[in-house]
Amino acid sequence: KMGDFTSKINITTTQEFISISQVYNNTLDDIKRLITENEERAARNVLSELEALETQFNPHFLFNTLETIRFTIDIDPINAKNIVKLLSNILRYSINKDYQMVMIGQDLEFIKCYLQIQSLRFKERFHYVMDIEPEAESCVIPKLIIQPLIENAVKYGFVGKIELFVEIHARIRNDNLIILIKDNGTGIPHRKLLELKGIINQENNTSSHIGLHNVQRRIKLTYGMDYGLEIDSKFGEGTTLTIKIPVRYY
């Protein structure tokens, strides 16, 4: 009872059994209380990390888009104006804290704004297609979890390429929602691919791959270790990013 685990006891009376029973029950109550407190603390920590990841995402995305506006405004002011309008739509959506889980069909409406920004930037050099199975459109996902993957495809896919084609697919397989972002870009060398896979699976990220790491952490924290982001790439042939999460509806 006093916390001394080196002491011995010598039971000779019924009263001593009663005392042991009382201490045992009290100890169980204390353990259950500690377990509950730890669970509540863990839940608060998860929520806190999710909020921190979302806070990191917004400036990262904003910086990249503002860079697009910066070098577009001199050469094509009309398109720069359109980009600003599309950006305002995305930011209004991303900073809305009323809901963090949305139907994939709703999320893709705002992802189209991002894709239109890239189309205005690269014109005929950039193409994309969306292929969403009807039964997948109402599945619920973390808001704007797809956009960083598309952003990554555009940022790295164009290196050494004149044109880029991006595909977005969503389908349901074995009670899982599978989302694929494919590009025909430069691809990733094997050694770099292994390094990148290691980075996104780290608990803390010190690299420049903020978007991919944040997506992975958000999925793991929201759904558990059985779900997440996978990267498959061949240098010179392109890259496929695959999200696997459980099927959920409102």
Solvent accessible surface area in square Angstrom, and as a share of the most:
residue,aa,sasa,rsa
1,K,196,0.83
2,M,178,0.79
3,G,50,0.48
4,D,83,0.43
5,F,195,0.81
6,T,117,0.68
7,S,72,0.47
8,K,189,0.80
9,I,129,0.65
10,N,123,0.63
11,I,64,0.32
12,T,103,0.60
13,T,69,0.40
14,T,100,0.58
15,Q,112,0.50
16,E,61,0.27
17,F,126,0.52
18,I,77,0.39
19,S,47,0.30
20,I,67,0.34
21,S,53,0.34
22,Q,106,0.47
23,V,46,0.27
24,Y,133,0.51
25,N,78,0.40
26,N,83,0.42
27,T,62,0.36
28,L,73,0.36
29,D,79,0.41
30,D,68,0.35
31,I,80,0.41
32,K,123,0.52
33,R,121,0.44
34,L,88,0.44
35,I,89,0.45
36,T,67,0.39
37,E,62,0.28
38,N,82,0.42
39,E,111,0.50
40,E,91,0.41
41,R,114,0.42
42,A,53,0.41
43,A,62,0.48
44,R,143,0.52
45,N,90,0.46
46,V,51,0.29
47,L,104,0.52
48,S,66,0.43
49,E,50,0.22
50,L,32,0.16
51,E,94,0.42
52,A,49,0.38
53,L,10,0.05
54,E,26,0.12
55,T,88,0.51
56,Q,93,0.41
57,F,15,0.06
58,N,28,0.15
59,P,79,0.50
60,H,43,0.19
61,F,1,0.00
62,L,58,0.29
63,F,129,0.54
64,N,39,0.20
65,T,2,0.01
66,L,87,0.43
67,E,56,0.25
68,T,3,0.02
69,I,18,0.09
70,R,149,0.54
71,F,81,0.34
72,T,6,0.03
73,I,92,0.47
74,D,123,0.64
75,I,139,0.71
76,D,33,0.17
77,P,86,0.54
78,I,131,0.67
79,N,20,0.10
80,A,2,0.02
81,K,154,0.65
82,N,60,0.31
83,I,0,0.00
84,V,75,0.43
85,K,140,0.59
86,L,23,0.11
87,L,11,0.06
88,S,43,0.28
89,N,43,0.22
90,I,3,0.01
91,L,43,0.22
92,R,150,0.55
93,Y,7,0.03
94,S,7,0.05
95,I,103,0.52
96,N,49,0.25
97,K,129,0.55
98,D,126,0.66
99,Y,75,0.29
100,Q,55,0.25
101,M,60,0.27
102,V,0,0.00
103,M,74,0.33
104,I,0,0.00
105,G,25,0.24
106,Q,62,0.28
107,D,0,0.00
108,L,8,0.04
109,E,99,0.44
110,F,56,0.23
111,I,0,0.00
112,K,69,0.29
113,C,16,0.10
114,Y,8,0.03
115,L,0,0.00
116,Q,75,0.34
117,I,0,0.00
118,Q,5,0.02
119,S,35,0.23
120,L,44,0.22
121,R,84,0.31
122,F,24,0.10
123,K,107,0.45
124,E,122,0.55
125,R,86,0.31
126,F,6,0.02
127,H,84,0.37
128,Y,71,0.27
129,V,62,0.36
130,M,46,0.20
131,D,76,0.39
132,I,30,0.15
133,E,44,0.20
134,P,111,0.70
135,E,95,0.42
136,A,0,0.00
137,E,84,0.38
138,S,48,0.31
139,C,1,0.00
140,V,9,0.05
141,I,0,0.00
142,P,5,0.03
143,K,8,0.04
144,L,5,0.02
145,I,0,0.00
146,I,0,0.00
147,Q,1,0.01
148,P,8,0.05
149,L,0,0.00
150,I,0,0.00
151,E,9,0.04
152,N,25,0.13
153,A,5,0.04
154,V,7,0.04
155,K,105,0.45
156,Y,86,0.33
157,G,4,0.04
158,F,23,0.10
159,V,90,0.52
160,G,84,0.81
161,K,70,0.30
162,I,136,0.69
163,E,93,0.42
164,L,1,0.01
165,F,73,0.30
166,V,0,0.00
167,E,42,0.19
168,I,0,0.00
169,H,36,0.16
170,A,1,0.01
171,R,82,0.30
172,I,39,0.20
173,R,112,0.41
174,N,141,0.73
175,D,117,0.61
176,N,30,0.15
177,L,1,0.00
178,I,24,0.12
179,I,0,0.00
180,L,22,0.11
181,I,1,0.01
182,K,76,0.32
183,D,18,0.09
184,N,66,0.34
185,G,0,0.00
186,T,27,0.15
187,G,15,0.15
188,I,26,0.13
189,P,61,0.39
190,H,130,0.58
191,R,205,0.75
192,K,80,0.34
193,L,12,0.06
194,L,99,0.49
195,E,92,0.41
196,L,7,0.03
197,K,70,0.30
198,G,38,0.36
199,I,21,0.11
200,I,3,0.01
201,N,95,0.49
202,Q,88,0.39
203,E,117,0.53
204,N,117,0.60
205,N,42,0.21
206,T,138,0.80
207,S,38,0.24
208,S,82,0.53
209,H,22,0.10
210,I,56,0.28
211,G,10,0.09
212,L,3,0.01
213,H,7,0.03
214,N,5,0.03
215,V,1,0.00
216,Q,6,0.03
217,R,33,0.12
218,R,10,0.04
219,I,0,0.00
220,K,34,0.14
221,L,39,0.19
222,T,46,0.27
223,Y,23,0.09
224,G,29,0.28
225,M,147,0.66
226,D,115,0.60
227,Y,49,0.19
228,G,8,0.08
229,L,4,0.02
230,E,119,0.53
231,I,5,0.03
232,D,94,0.49
233,S,12,0.08
234,K,133,0.56
235,F,129,0.54
236,G,46,0.44
237,E,121,0.54
238,G,8,0.08
239,T,12,0.07
240,T,29,0.17
241,L,4,0.02
242,T,34,0.20
243,I,0,0.00
244,K,74,0.31
245,I,0,0.00
246,P,21,0.13
247,V,34,0.19
248,R,113,0.41
249,Y,119,0.45
250,Y,170,0.65
